[in-house]
């Protein structure tokens, strides 16, 4: 019988581990959803002056496929209509207005989180040479890049970067002569076109990028760099200095492939500013925004897809099994007496509104009043159901009085007593009276104290936000909790309280 139990527990643990590992390594879920991470707050302010009947502004928006997750976007368009258009790999925000006669301010805000970059499903193809590169410059670029073709993509990119930085050496007299002729020819080209031509000649897919460098400041114009494909990811290269940006540098691309970051038709851009600032956002919020747009099966069936008004309920509900595990542990291993399993759990849930200190005071006060009335009812020799009905009425009356007192004195905790489960409290009064009759006041008070202690501990666990978010993101964790509950159910050893209770039996005479 023991083997099937342990096989079942092992299966529950394995199922939990597989699902969590899949979410973490395949779907990029955070291990600790409540952790704070640094993100960028982008604010773009554009002052647009109409010059015709129809005014159109096209603004490149942050790209998500380059390792950035756009957590939140807000648009303030004024009288302009707004739409998002996709053009190749770019996202464009397009504002359109007709018959607007005055200058207007357009504002775009986004929260952007830089995450580890993932490779596309397939490597990009080699593009053409830049239009400004003629046939002669093309031959010189290919002659210059010929010694690098035998290198792997990463070293090949570093060789191009070293050449752009005027640090390239070696290769013999012919290579040195080719480099000299290319430097003369590239004087007719921009540094961007020269870098793109060398990368194309070196068989490295590359594209021009316009965006923002990661500095917390207000930018009046965008920066330009080149992205080269090194076999696993796009790597940034500064064409002016030959610097290869480290992978950890959180560049913010706005437009790729030569598309301008901002363009206007029928209007004049009087002023434009890109503001970048750091802010801390929890991974919970980042994950929520990403899953909301995901089409993966586990994401579509995630609890994050629930309406927001129901998510808070399930964040607490998923921790109830842990509370039950704690109560089982305290009863079966520690030996702490309680009024069953449901009473401490429901009282702990009620503490979330009253607070544990006020909650204990309310619980003890109602229990004392209820015990006094139950003692009086015992003399009337009422039947069970009518007697419970009277106690229930008393509990509701106590709650009403406390609510009125709380309203009079401005004590919200007293007004929240209606959330304490009055049915459970009614049954607790009845059980407390019976326990006093059968085992004495001392045993009844110990049981009540044990129930309160377990309820306070369970309240602390249920109110732990990090644990709430972790179970909400990974609901499969309740499988492991069920496994622990099964293992605890197989425990047949002594309780800690029994070791203390019967310690005299172990003493030698």
C-alpha positions in Angstrom: 0.0 0.0 0.0 2.9 2.3 0.7 4.4 2.0 -2.8 1.3 3.3 -4.7 1.1 6.3 -2.3 4.7 7.3 -2.9 4.3 6.7 -6.7 1.3 9.1 -6.7 3.2 11.7 -4.7 6.2 11.4 -7.0 3.9 11.8 -10.0 2.4 15.0 -8.5 5.8 16.5 -7.8 7.1 15.6 -11.3 4.0 17.1 -13.0 4.6 20.3 -11.0 8.3 20.4 -11.9 7.7 19.8 -15.6 5.1 22.5 -16.0 7.1 25.1 -14.1 10.3 24.3 -16.0 8.4 24.5 -19.3 6.9 27.8 -18.4 10.3 29.2 -17.1 12.6 28.0 -19.9 10.3 27.8 -22.9 7.8 30.6 -22.2 10.2 32.9 -20.3 8.1 33.0 -17.1 10.0 34.6 -14.1 10.9 32.3 -11.3 9.8 35.0 -8.8 6.9 37.0 -10.3 6.8 39.5 -7.4 10.5 40.6 -7.9 11.1 44.2 -9.0 12.9 44.9 -12.3 14.2 48.0 -13.9 12.3 49.2 -17.0 12.3 52.2 -19.2 9.6 54.8 -19.3 9.4 56.4 -22.8 7.5 59.6 -23.4 7.4 61.1 -26.8 6.1 64.7 -27.2 5.5 65.9 -30.8 4.3 69.5 -31.5 2.6 69.3 -34.9 1.7 72.4 -37.0 -0.8 71.7 -39.8 0.2 73.0 -43.3 -2.6 71.6 -45.4 -6.1 70.2 -45.3 -5.0 66.8 -44.1 -2.2 66.3 -41.6 -0.5 63.0 -41.1 2.2 62.0 -38.6 4.0 58.7 -38.7 6.0 57.8 -35.5 8.0 54.6 -35.1 7.0 52.8 -32.0 9.2 50.6 -29.8 9.9 47.2 -31.4 9.1 44.1 -29.3 10.9 41.5 -31.4 14.3 43.0 -30.6 14.3 41.9 -27.0 12.0 44.6 -25.6 8.6 43.9 -24.1 6.2 46.9 -24.3 4.3 46.6 -21.0 1.9 49.5 -21.4 1.1 52.1 -24.1 -0.9 55.2 -23.8 -1.8 57.7 -26.5 -2.9 61.3 -26.2 -4.0 62.4 -29.7 -6.1 65.5 -29.2 -8.2 66.0 -32.3 -6.2 63.6 -34.3 -7.3 60.0 -35.1 -4.8 57.3 -34.2 -4.0 53.8 -35.6 -1.1 51.4 -35.5 0.2 50.1 -38.8 2.8 47.4 -39.4 5.4 48.0 -42.1 7.8 45.1 -42.4 9.4 44.6 -39.0 8.3 48.1 -37.9 5.4 49.3 -35.8 4.2 52.8 -36.8 1.8 55.0 -34.9 -0.1 57.0 -37.5 -2.0 60.2 -36.4 -4.4 61.7 -39.0 -6.3 64.9 -38.8 -8.5 66.9 -41.3 -9.3 70.6 -41.1 -7.1 71.2 -38.0 -6.0 74.8 -38.0 -3.9 75.1 -34.8 -0.7 73.5 -33.5 -1.4 70.5 -31.3 0.7 68.3 -29.0 0.7 64.6 -29.5 2.0 62.4 -26.7 2.9 58.7 -26.7 3.9 56.9 -23.5 5.2 53.4 -23.1 6.7 51.2 -20.4 9.4 49.0 -21.9 11.2 46.1 -20.3 14.4 44.7 -21.8 14.4 40.9 -21.7 16.9 38.3 -23.0 16.8 38.3 -26.8 15.5 35.2 -28.6 16.6 34.1 -32.0 14.0 34.4 -34.8 12.6 31.2 -36.3 15.0 31.4 -39.2 18.1 33.4 -40.1 17.5 36.6 -42.1 18.6 36.6 -45.8 21.4 38.8 -47.1 20.1 42.1 -48.3 21.3 44.2 -51.3 24.1 46.7 -51.1 23.0 50.3 -50.1 21.8 52.3 -53.1 24.6 54.8 -52.6 27.2 52.0 -53.1 28.3 51.9 -56.8 29.9 49.0 -58.7 33.4 50.2 -58.0 32.8 50.5 -54.2 31.1 47.1 -54.2 34.2 45.4 -55.7 36.5 47.2 -53.3 34.3 46.2 -50.3 34.4 42.5 -51.4 38.1 42.6 -51.9 38.6 44.2 -48.5 36.3 41.6 -46.8 37.7 38.6 -48.6 40.2 37.7 -45.8 37.4 37.6 -43.2 35.1 35.2 -45.0 36.8 32.2 -43.4 35.9 33.3 -39.9 32.8 32.5 -37.9 30.1 35.2 -37.8 31.1 36.6 -34.4 34.8 37.1 -35.2 33.9 38.2 -38.7 31.8 41.0 -37.2 34.6 42.0 -34.9 37.0 42.1 -37.9 34.6 44.6 -39.6 34.3 46.6 -36.4 38.1 46.8 -36.1 38.4 47.9 -39.7 35.8 50.7 -39.1 37.8 51.7 -36.0 41.0 51.9 -38.1 42.5 49.1 -36.0 42.6 46.3 -38.6 46.1 44.9 -39.3 47.6 41.9 -41.0 46.6 40.0 -44.1 49.7 40.7 -46.1 50.5 43.6 -48.6 47.6 42.8 -50.9 45.1 43.0 -48.0 46.7 46.3 -46.8 46.5 47.7 -50.3 42.8 46.7 -50.5 42.1 48.4 -47.2 43.8 51.5 -48.4 41.8 51.7 -51.6 38.6 51.1 -49.7 39.3 53.9 -47.3 39.7 56.2 -50.2 36.5 55.0 -51.9 34.4 55.2 -48.7 35.1 58.9 -48.4 32.2 59.3 -51.0 29.9 57.3 -48.7 28.3 58.0 -45.3 29.7 55.9 -42.4 26.4 54.1 -42.3 26.5 53.0 -45.9 30.2 52.1 -45.6 29.5 49.8 -42.7 26.5 48.2 -44.4 28.6 47.6 -47.6 31.4 45.9 -45.6 29.0 43.7 -43.7 27.3 42.7 -46.9 30.6 41.9 -48.5 31.5 39.9 -45.4 28.2 37.8 -45.9 26.7 39.1 -42.7 23.0 40.2 -42.9 22.7 43.7 -41.6 20.2 46.5 -41.4 20.3 50.2 -40.4 18.5 51.0 -37.1 17.2 54.3 -35.8 16.4 54.5 -32.1 17.5 55.7 -28.7 20.5 54.9 -26.6 19.9 53.8 -22.9 20.5 57.1 -21.2 17.9 58.6 -18.8 17.6 62.0 -20.5 15.5 64.0 -22.9 16.6 63.3 -26.6 15.9 65.8 -29.3 17.0 63.4 -32.0 17.4 59.7 -32.4 20.7 57.8 -32.7 21.7 55.5 -35.6 23.5 52.2 -35.6 23.8 49.0 -37.5 22.5 45.6 -36.5 24.4 42.6 -37.9 23.2 39.0 -37.7 25.9 36.8 -36.0 24.1 33.4 -36.4 22.1 33.6 -33.1 21.0 37.2 -32.6 21.2 40.7 -33.9 24.3 42.6 -32.6 24.5 46.4 -32.5 27.5 48.1 -34.2 28.3 51.8 -34.1 29.3 52.7 -37.6 31.0 55.9 -36.5 33.4 54.4 -34.0 33.3 50.7 -34.8 32.1 49.8 -31.3 30.2 46.6 -30.9 27.5 47.1 -28.3 27.5 44.3 -25.6 24.5 42.0 -25.6 23.5 43.4 -22.2 23.3 47.0 -23.5 19.5 47.8 -23.5 19.3 49.6 -26.9 15.9 50.8 -27.8 15.3 50.3 -31.6 12.4 52.3 -33.1 12.8 51.8 -36.8 14.8 49.3 -38.8 15.6 48.9 -42.5 16.0 52.6 -43.3 12.5 53.6 -42.3 12.6 57.1 -40.6 11.6 57.2 -36.9 9.3 60.2 -37.5 7.8 61.6 -40.7 5.0 64.1 -41.4 2.9 64.9 -44.4 0.8 68.0 -44.7 2.2 69.3 -41.4 5.4 70.6 -39.9 7.0 69.1 -36.8 7.7 72.2 -34.7 9.4 70.2 -31.9 9.9 66.6 -30.9 11.4 65.1 -27.7 12.0 61.5 -26.6 12.2 61.3 -22.9 13.7 58.2 -21.2 13.6 57.5 -17.5 14.2 54.4 -15.3 11.4 52.9 -13.2 10.9 49.7 -11.2 8.0 47.4 -12.2 7.2 44.0 -10.8 7.6 41.0 -13.1 4.0 40.2 -12.3 2.9 43.3 -14.3 5.3 42.5 -17.1 4.1 38.9 -17.4 0.5 40.0 -17.3 0.9 42.3 -20.3 2.8 39.7 -22.3 0.4 36.8 -21.6 -2.5 39.0 -22.5 -1.2 39.1 -26.1 0.2 35.5 -26.2 -1.4 32.7 -28.3 0.3 29.8 -26.6 -2.0 27.2 -25.1 -0.7 27.5 -21.5 -1.0 31.3 -21.8 -4.5 31.2 -23.2 -5.5 29.0 -20.3 -3.6 31.1 -17.7 -5.4 32.6 -14.7 -4.1 35.9 -16.0 -6.8 35.7 -18.7 -9.5 36.0 -16.0 -11.2 39.4 -15.7 -9.3 41.6 -13.3 -12.2 41.7 -10.8 -11.9 37.9 -10.3 -8.1 37.6 -10.2 -7.8 38.9 -6.7 -10.1 36.2 -5.4 -8.1 33.4 -7.0 -4.8 34.8 -5.8 -6.1 34.1 -2.2 -8.1 31.0 -3.1 -5.0 29.1 -4.4 -3.3 29.6 -1.0 -6.2 27.9 0.9 -4.6 24.4 0.2 -1.4 25.7 1.9 -3.5 26.8 4.9 -5.0 23.4 5.1 -1.5 21.8 4.9 -0.4 24.0 7.8 -3.4 23.1 9.9 -2.8 19.4 9.2 0.8 19.8 10.2 0.0 21.6 13.4 -2.7 19.0 14.4 -1.0 15.7 13.3 2.7 16.5 13.8 2.8 19.2 16.4 -0.4 18.1 18.2 -1.9 21.6 18.6 -5.7 21.2 19.1 -8.1 23.2 17.0 -11.8 23.3 16.2 -11.5 21.3 13.1 -9.9 22.4 9.8 -12.5 24.8 8.4 -12.8 27.2 11.4 -9.2 28.3 11.5 -9.0 28.6 7.7 -12.2 30.7 7.4 -11.2 32.9 10.4 -7.8 33.4 8.7 -9.6 34.6 5.5 -11.7 37.0 7.6 -8.6 38.4 9.2 -7.6 39.8 5.8 -10.3 42.5 6.3 -10.3 43.0 10.0 -6.6 42.5 10.7 -5.4 39.8 13.0 -5.4 41.9 16.2 -9.0 43.2 15.8 -10.0 39.8 14.4 -8.8 38.0 17.6 -10.6 40.5 19.8 -13.9 40.2 17.9 -13.6 36.4 17.8 -13.0 36.1 21.6 -15.7 38.7 22.4 -18.4 37.0 20.3 -17.3 33.6 21.6 -17.6 34.7 25.2 -21.0 36.3 24.7 -22.1 33.2 22.8 -20.9 30.8 25.5 -22.8 32.8 28.1 -26.1 32.7 26.1 -25.5 29.0 25.3 -25.2 28.2 29.0 -28.5 30.0 29.6 -30.2 28.1 26.7 -29.1 24.8 28.2 -31.5 25.4 31.0 -34.4 25.8 28.5 -33.8 22.3 27.1 -34.2 23.4 23.4 -33.9 21.1 20.5 -30.6 21.2 18.5 -31.7 23.0 15.4 -33.7 25.8 17.2 -30.9 26.2 19.7 -28.4 26.7 16.8 -30.8 29.1 15.2 -30.9 31.2 18.4 -27.1 31.2 18.6 -26.9 32.2 14.9 -29.2 35.1 15.6 -27.1 36.2 18.5 -23.9 36.1 16.4 -25.6 38.3 13.7 -26.8 40.7 16.4 -23.3 41.0 17.8 -21.9 41.7 14.3 -24.6 44.4 13.8 -23.7 46.1 17.1 -20.0 46.0 16.4 -20.7 47.6 12.9 -22.7 50.4 14.5 -19.9 51.0 17.1 -17.3 51.0 14.3 -19.3 53.5 12.3 -19.8 55.8 15.3 -16.1 55.7 16.3 -14.7 55.5 12.7 -13.2 52.0 13.2 -13.4 50.3 9.8 -12.2 47.0 11.3 -15.4 46.7 13.4 -17.5 47.4 10.3 -15.8 44.5 8.4 -17.0 41.9 10.9 -19.7 40.9 8.6 -17.1 39.1 6.6 -16.3 36.7 9.5 -18.1 33.4 8.7 -21.0 33.6 11.2 -22.1 30.0 10.5 -18.6 28.6 11.5 -18.6 30.9 14.5 -22.0 29.6 15.5 -20.8 26.0 15.4 -17.7 27.0 17.3 -19.8 28.4 20.1 -21.7 25.1 20.3 -18.5 23.0 20.2 -16.8 25.2 22.8 -19.8 24.6 25.2 -19.7 20.9 24.6 -16.0 20.7 25.1 -16.3 22.6 28.4 -19.0 20.2 29.5 -17.0 17.1 28.5 -13.4 18.0 29.1 -13.4 21.1 31.3 -12.7 24.8 30.8 -9.0 24.3 30.5 -9.2 21.9 27.6 -11.7 24.2 25.8 -9.6 27.3 26.3 -6.5 25.4 25.0 -8.4 24.3 21.9 -9.7 27.9 21.3 -6.1 29.2 21.7 -4.8 26.6 19.3 -7.4 27.5 16.7 -6.6 31.2 17.0 -2.8 30.5 16.8 -3.3 28.4 13.6 -5.6 31.0 12.1 -3.0 33.8 12.7 -0.3 31.7 11.1 -2.5 30.8 8.2 -3.4 34.5 7.8 0.3 35.4 7.6 0.8 32.8 4.8 -2.3 33.8 2.9 -1.4 37.5 3.1 2.1 37.0 1.7 2.0 38.7 -1.7 5.0 36.9 -3.2 3.5 33.6 -2.5 0.1 34.7 -3.8 1.6 35.8 -7.1 3.8 32.7 -7.4 0.8 30.3 -7.0 -1.3 32.5 -9.3 1.3 32.3 -12.0 2.1 28.7 -11.4 -1.2 27.1 -10.2 0.3 23.7 -10.8 2.0 24.2 -7.5 -1.1 23.0 -5.7 -0.3 19.5 -7.1 2.8 19.5 -5.0 0.8 20.8 -2.0 -1.6 17.8 -2.5 1.4 15.5 -2.6 2.6 16.9 0.8 -0.9 16.5 2.2 -0.9 12.8 1.1 2.5 12.3 2.7 1.3 13.9 5.9 -1.7 11.7 5.9 0.7 8.7 6.0 2.4 9.9 9.1 1.9 7.5 12.0 4.5 8.8 14.5 4.3 10.6 17.7 3.1 14.2 18.0 5.5 16.7 19.5 3.0 17.6 22.2 2.8 13.9 23.1 6.6 13.7 23.6 6.2 16.6 26.1 3.0 15.2 27.6 4.4 11.7 28.3 8.0 12.7 29.0 7.7 11.2 32.5 7.4 7.7 31.0 10.9 8.0 29.6 12.4 8.9 32.9 14.3 6.1 34.7 13.0 5.4 38.3 
